[in-house]
């Protein structure tokens, strides 16, 4: 009992420290293009992105791998997910993600997940042939996640996620490693109030290597060739601190509305404020979720051509729906999810997902 109280006091102290130091962690919008592995800031999962990634304190299962790894501890037994995102419609960029979460004990859950970004075929050009004609190449971004979450008490949950990051084109490659950590505190007579903190994308700098930064030069007067490799600057990861809270309005045993608030302090871009709504209703053989949200950051209402203010193509509005069929006596779930994220100057972002949940 004394240990649990000590843990609870430590968690609450952590919330207080995080809130007091957020201003010092605040991002600089002028640096938004200088971070490495910026794809780590994209949520590939439909269910959580549909309500603006605001579920820092309440998102469960595989979605928690991106939002707050502590929520992984709420996986029933087994969860399998496949999601596909049409990123910035018309850009030709697609994101495919797959994840597996498995409970290994009464208090512990592990997960593995892969996120792969494809940019399609791009023409190879040179100074002599600016119109191409030399073939094509396909850049790829991918990251592999291994997560672990644990229930420490009836009200305290925590987790850690390790990412291996890879970026490559035909003659260049960059690799890196990052770590996420998160905690969740649950309170209230019906566990209807939740708080969460997540520190994400913390790791060493990334460096580019490959033949693409080397060239051959001739020694004057000898005719001999030497290979010279140019120095490439290292890039820092887009680390961030996320803090959130949520409250469940339980209308009945089968119907509830969750309101979630979140704040993200980004190291390389503007800080963000998040609002999310999730209405859930469960019937005998189906479960429905309707989600909506909004992300606010500095410059979100600015003109598309006001480059001093706008640092993102996203306009802030999100929405989505999830439908799960309840199968068998244990009500195992087979579901489909859809998320919409509004953009400016592009044809919006659409994500569709398929999930299997075994209890």
C-alpha positions, -999 to 999 in steps of 0.1 A, spaced: 0 0 0 28 24 9 45 16 -24 13 24 -44 9 57 -26 45 66 -33 40 58 -70 9 79 -71 27 109 -55 55 105 -80 31 105 -109 14 136 -96 47 153 -91 56 144 -127 25 161 -139 33 193 -120 69 193 -133 58 188 -169 33 216 -167 58 240 -152 85 232 -177 64 231 -209 72 267 -217 109 259 -218 103 230 -241 82 251 -265 90 248 -302 103 272 -327 83 274 -359 114 287 -378 131 253 -374 102 232 -387 121 221 -418 154 212 -401 143 181 -381 151 146 -392 125 118 -394 95 142 -394 73 113 -404 74 104 -367 49 132 -362 23 115 -384 -3 93 -367 -9 63 -390 -38 49 -370 -74 59 -380 -92 55 -347 -70 80 -327 -63 105 -355 -100 109 -361 -103 129 -329 -72 150 -334 -48 128 -314 -63 143 -283 -66 109 -265 -32 113 -247 -49 102 -215 -75 77 -228 -65 60 -261 -61 22 -257 -45 -6 -276 -25 -3 -307 -35 34 -312 -15 41 -280 17 32 -298 16 67 -314 -4 87 -289 8 75 -254 23 41 -250 9 37 -215 -25 31 -231 -12 -2 -245 -18 -17 -211 -55 -16 -217 -54 -42 -245 -79 -70 -237 -59 -100 -250 -49 -97 -286 -53 -68 -311 -43 -68 -348 -45 -37 -370 -39 -28 -406 -42 9 -417 -36 28 -449 -34 65 -453 -36 87 -484 -14 115 -471 -21 150 -484 -44 139 -512 -29 144 -547 7 143 -534 11 106 -543 23 97 -507 8 67 -490 14 53 -455 8 17 -447 9 5 -410 4 -28 -393 5 -36 -356 1 -65 -331 -6 -61 -294 -5 -91 -271 -12 -95 -234 15 -116 -217 3 -114 -181 -25 -99 -160 -6 -66 -159 17 -66 -189 12 -61 -227 38 -61 -255 34 -48 -291 52 -46 -324 42 -23 -352 56 -12 -386 49 21 -404 61 25 -441 58 56 -462 59 53 -500 64 83 -523 58 65 -556 82 65 -586 102 97 -591 122 105 -623 160 106 -621 173 140 -633 207 155 -637 221 189 -646 226 176 -682 191 159 -683 168 180 -662 137 164 -679 147 129 -668 148 99 -691 173 80 -669 148 59 -651 131 63 -617 138 58 -580 115 52 -550 123 69 -517 111 49 -486 106 59 -450 99 32 -424 100 27 -387 97 -5 -366 83 -3 -331 86 -26 -301 65 -15 -271 58 -26 -235 32 -14 -211 23 -24 -176 -4 -18 -150 13 -7 -118 -19 -3 -98 -56 2 -104 -49 39 -113 -14 40 -126 -1 27 -160 31 32 -178 49 21 -209 79 25 -232 83 21 -270 115 17 -290 117 28 -326 142 19 -353 140 45 -381 151 41 -417 151 65 -447 165 56 -480 168 64 -517 188 46 -544 222 59 -531 216 73 -497 204 60 -464 198 74 -429 190 53 -398 182 62 -362 168 50 -329 142 68 -308 124 61 -275 89 70 -263 77 68 -227 43 76 -212 22 73 -181 -15 74 -174 -33 82 -141 -70 71 -138 -93 83 -110 -130 87 -103 -157 64 -90 -162 49 -124 -126 56 -137 -141 84 -157 -113 109 -152 -79 103 -168 -46 121 -171 -16 113 -193 19 124 -201 40 112 -230 76 121 -240 82 110 -276 109 107 -303 139 110 -279 171 97 -293 205 105 -309 209 125 -341 206 108 -376 233 108 -402 231 103 -439 255 78 -455 260 64 -490 274 70 -525 251 100 -530 274 123 -510 306 112 -527 322 122 -560 353 113 -580 380 139 -586 412 139 -607 445 147 -591 460 176 -611 487 165 -635 485 128 -627 453 116 -642 446 95 -611 411 95 -597 402 97 -560 368 93 -543 359 123 -521 331 120 -496 313 152 -486 304 158 -450 266 157 -443 251 175 -413 234 154 -387 197 160 -380 179 159 -346 147 140 -340 114 159 -336 110 152 -299 79 164 -281 62 165 -248 24 157 -248 1 163 -218 -36 155 -218 -67 148 -198 -102 134 -205 -136 128 -188 -162 101 -196 -199 111 -194 -215 77 -189 -251 79 -200 -257 42 -196 -238 9 -195 -237 9 -233 -234 46 -241 -209 73 -232 -193 105 -244 -156 112 -239 -142 147 -240 -104 149 -243 -80 179 -242 -43 177 -251 -12 199 -255 19 191 -274 51 210 -269 71 204 -301 109 210 -303 109 219 -341 75 233 -348 47 253 -332 30 240 -301 -4 225 -305 -36 224 -285 -60 195 -291 -97 190 -285 -114 156 -292 -149 141 -288 -157 104 -290 -192 91 -286 -194 53 -282 -225 31 -283 -226 -6 -279 -255 -28 -291 -259 -66 -288 -238 -74 -319 -221 -42 -328 -202 -12 -313 -201 23 -329 -178 52 -323 -183 87 -337 -152 110 -334 -144 146 -341 -116 169 -331 -96 201 -337 -59 209 -336 -50 245 -330 -15 260 -335 -1 294 -343 -9 304 -379 -36 277 -385 -60 305 -397 -33 323 -418 -34 326 -455 -19 297 -476 7 321 -488 16 336 -454 47 316 -450 58 335 -419 28 321 -400 18 288 -416 41 258 -408 16 230 -416 -7 221 -445 -33 207 -420 -62 231 -411 -70 215 -378 -104 198 -383 -106 160 -380 -135 135 -379 -141 98 -382 -162 67 -375 -155 32 -362 -178 2 -366 -170 -31 -348 -189 -63 -351 -191 -82 -318 -186 -120 -324 -192 -149 -301 -199 -151 -264 -168 -131 -255 -178 -104 -280 -145 -104 -299 -143 -75 -323 -139 -73 -361 -140 -37 -371 -133 -10 -397 -123 26 -390 -121 58 -411 -105 91 -403 -106 124 -421 -81 153 -416 -87 185 -434 -59 203 -452 -54 235 -472 -38 235 -507 -43 197 -508 -71 172 -511 -73 163 -474 -60 132 -456 -80 99 -455 -71 69 -434 -89 36 -434 -82 7 -410 -91 -29 -403 -89 -44 -368 -93 -76 -349 -97 -77 -312 -97 -109 -291 -108 -109 -255 
